[in-house]
Amino acid sequence: MAEGKQRDEWARTSSLMALIANANRDAKKHRAFRPTDFDPFAVTLKPKQKVDVSILKEIFIDGNKPPKRKEAHPCNPDITPTASHSS
């Protein structure tokens, strides 16, 4: 319930912030601001990655799996995951 109230208040506040920012921006140098630009609860979607048809053929018809991506450790981006070592 508290989070819902915060979301509602941020929606209202971010609308006012966008209004003020748009009133003071240079239209030739910057695009219009949207309330989502100021709302910390706004969900930002990542752009979808375009895939070539040959990759889809390789995965679904030939049965080859793509290589696993190595993602950075959440606490330290310099650490990459490694295979676990069995003793």
C-alpha positions as semicolon CSV with decimal commas, in nm:
position;residue;x (nm);y (nm);z (nm)
1;M;0,000;0,000;0,000
2;A;0,284;0,238;0,080
3;E;0,451;0,164;-0,253
4;G;0,126;0,238;-0,438
5;K;0,107;0,575;-0,267
6;Q;0,469;0,648;-0,360
7;R;0,403;0,553;-0,722
8;D;0,101;0,782;-0,734
9;E;0,293;1,072;-0,580
10;W;0,588;1,022;-0,816
11;A;0,355;1,009;-1,118
12;R;0,212;1,346;-1,019
13;T;0,551;1,495;-0,930
14;S;0,717;1,371;-1,248
15;S;0,439;1,528;-1,457
16;L;0,508;1,863;-1,293
17;M;0,883;1,820;-1,341
18;A;0,834;1,744;-1,712
19;L;0,609;2,049;-1,747
20;I;0,870;2,278;-1,589
21;A;1,156;2,123;-1,788
22;N;0,967;2,161;-2,116
23;A;0,882;2,523;-2,039
24;N;1,251;2,601;-1,989
25;R;1,413;2,388;-2,261
26;D;1,549;2,499;-2,596
27;A;1,324;2,328;-2,851
28;K;1,598;2,331;-3,115
29;K;1,854;2,153;-2,898
30;H;1,658;1,900;-2,697
31;R;1,357;1,674;-2,740
32;A;1,050;1,723;-2,526
33;F;1,071;1,568;-2,181
34;R;0,819;1,306;-2,074
35;P;0,706;1,236;-1,718
36;T;0,872;0,894;-1,742
37;D;1,208;1,072;-1,776
38;F;1,172;1,185;-1,413
39;D;0,976;0,897;-1,259
40;P;1,198;0,649;-1,068
41;F;0,917;0,390;-1,078
42;A;0,876;0,410;-1,456
43;V;0,966;0,085;-1,628
44;T;1,222;0,129;-1,902
45;L;1,226;-0,146;-2,160
46;K;1,545;-0,246;-2,330
47;P;1,535;-0,223;-2,708
48;K;1,484;-0,560;-2,867
49;Q;1,786;-0,710;-3,033
50;K;1,742;-0,783;-3,402
51;V;1,843;-1,133;-3,501
52;D;1,943;-1,249;-3,846
53;V;1,738;-1,532;-3,997
54;S;2,048;-1,751;-4,028
55;I;2,086;-1,751;-3,648
56;L;1,722;-1,856;-3,606
57;K;1,775;-2,136;-3,859
58;E;2,085;-2,250;-3,673
59;I;1,900;-2,262;-3,340
60;F;1,562;-2,405;-3,439
61;I;1,639;-2,623;-3,742
62;D;2,000;-2,734;-3,690
63;G;1,957;-2,762;-3,311
64;N;2,275;-2,569;-3,222
65;K;2,260;-2,369;-2,902
66;P;2,411;-2,021;-2,895
67;P;2,711;-1,969;-2,665
68;K;2,629;-1,853;-2,312
69;R;2,683;-1,487;-2,244
70;K;2,919;-1,403;-1,964
71;E;2,751;-1,152;-1,739
72;A;2,932;-0,937;-1,489
73;H;2,901;-1,009;-1,119
74;P;2,627;-0,785;-0,970
75;C;2,851;-0,650;-0,693
76;N;3,173;-0,618;-0,891
77;P;3,156;-0,576;-1,272
78;D;3,523;-0,679;-1,303
79;I;3,442;-1,034;-1,191
80;T;3,302;-1,264;-1,458
81;P;3,142;-1,598;-1,375
82;T;3,358;-1,908;-1,421
83;A;3,284;-2,279;-1,422
84;S;3,256;-2,427;-1,076
85;H;3,552;-2,635;-0,970
86;S;3,489;-2,979;-0,825
87;S;3,723;-3,101;-0,552
